[in-house]
Amino acid sequence: MVILASLLARNGIQFFIRLMLFLSLWILVMVFRMIHRKKTRKRIDEQTKYMMEHTKKDENGKYPWEYEDSGRHVWDKKDIK
């Protein structure tokens, strides 16, 4: 019985140590993802702002992607009516 108790206690401590390692690794990954997500969102917003400033509008004041799926685009050679 003492041998069984010592084996269970040893395995329980190992399980606890492994669990703490996995939890600390999980917390570290989640913090890294939160920080990286903010940086990525900021970079995407800056790129979108740059793109909007440097994209030409047509005579109606619309960007090429603002037209519905009618096939009309600024870069088409057809007249936009």
C-alpha positions as CSV (number, residue, x, y, z in Angstrom):
1,M,0.0,0.0,0.0
2,V,2.8,2.4,0.8
3,I,4.4,1.6,-2.6
4,L,1.1,2.3,-4.4
5,A,0.7,5.6,-2.5
6,S,4.3,6.7,-3.3
7,L,3.8,5.9,-7.0
8,L,0.5,7.8,-7.1
9,A,2.0,10.8,-5.3
10,R,5.0,10.8,-7.6
11,N,2.8,10.6,-10.7
12,G,0.5,13.3,-9.2
13,I,3.4,15.7,-8.7
14,Q,4.6,15.0,-12.3
15,F,1.1,15.6,-13.6
16,F,1.0,18.9,-11.6
17,I,4.4,20.0,-13.0
18,R,3.4,19.2,-16.5
19,L,0.1,20.9,-16.1
20,M,1.8,24.1,-14.8
21,L,4.2,24.0,-17.8
22,F,1.4,23.7,-20.3
23,L,-0.6,26.4,-18.6
24,S,2.3,28.8,-18.5
25,L,3.1,28.1,-22.2
26,W,-0.6,28.6,-23.1
27,I,-0.7,31.9,-21.2
28,L,2.5,33.1,-23.0
29,V,1.1,32.2,-26.4
30,M,-2.1,34.0,-25.7
31,V,-0.3,37.2,-24.6
32,F,1.9,37.1,-27.6
33,R,-1.2,36.7,-29.9
34,M,-2.9,39.6,-28.3
35,I,0.1,41.9,-28.7
36,H,0.7,40.7,-32.3
37,R,-3.0,41.1,-33.1
38,K,-2.9,44.8,-32.1
39,K,0.2,45.4,-34.2
40,T,-1.3,43.6,-37.2
41,R,-4.5,45.5,-37.0
42,K,-2.6,48.8,-36.8
43,R,-0.5,47.9,-39.8
44,I,-3.6,46.8,-41.9
45,D,-5.3,50.1,-41.0
46,E,-2.3,52.1,-42.1
47,Q,-2.0,50.2,-45.4
48,T,-5.8,50.7,-46.0
49,K,-5.4,54.4,-45.4
50,Y,-2.5,54.6,-47.9
51,M,-4.4,52.6,-50.5
52,M,-7.5,54.9,-50.2
53,E,-5.3,58.0,-50.6
54,H,-3.5,56.6,-53.7
55,T,-6.4,55.0,-55.6
56,K,-8.0,57.1,-58.3
57,K,-11.7,57.6,-58.3
58,D,-13.8,57.8,-61.4
59,E,-15.8,60.8,-62.6
60,N,-18.7,59.9,-60.2
61,G,-16.3,60.0,-57.2
62,K,-16.4,56.2,-56.7
63,Y,-13.6,53.7,-56.1
64,P,-13.4,50.7,-58.5
65,W,-14.7,48.3,-55.8
66,E,-17.7,50.4,-55.0
67,Y,-19.7,49.3,-58.0
68,E,-22.1,46.5,-57.6
69,D,-21.5,43.2,-59.5
70,S,-22.6,44.8,-62.8
71,G,-19.2,44.3,-64.3
72,R,-18.5,48.1,-64.5
73,H,-15.1,49.1,-63.3
74,V,-12.9,52.2,-63.8
75,W,-10.3,50.2,-65.7
76,D,-12.8,48.9,-68.2
77,K,-12.8,50.6,-71.6
78,K,-16.6,50.8,-71.6
79,D,-18.4,54.0,-70.9
80,I,-19.9,54.2,-67.5
81,K,-23.5,55.3,-67.7
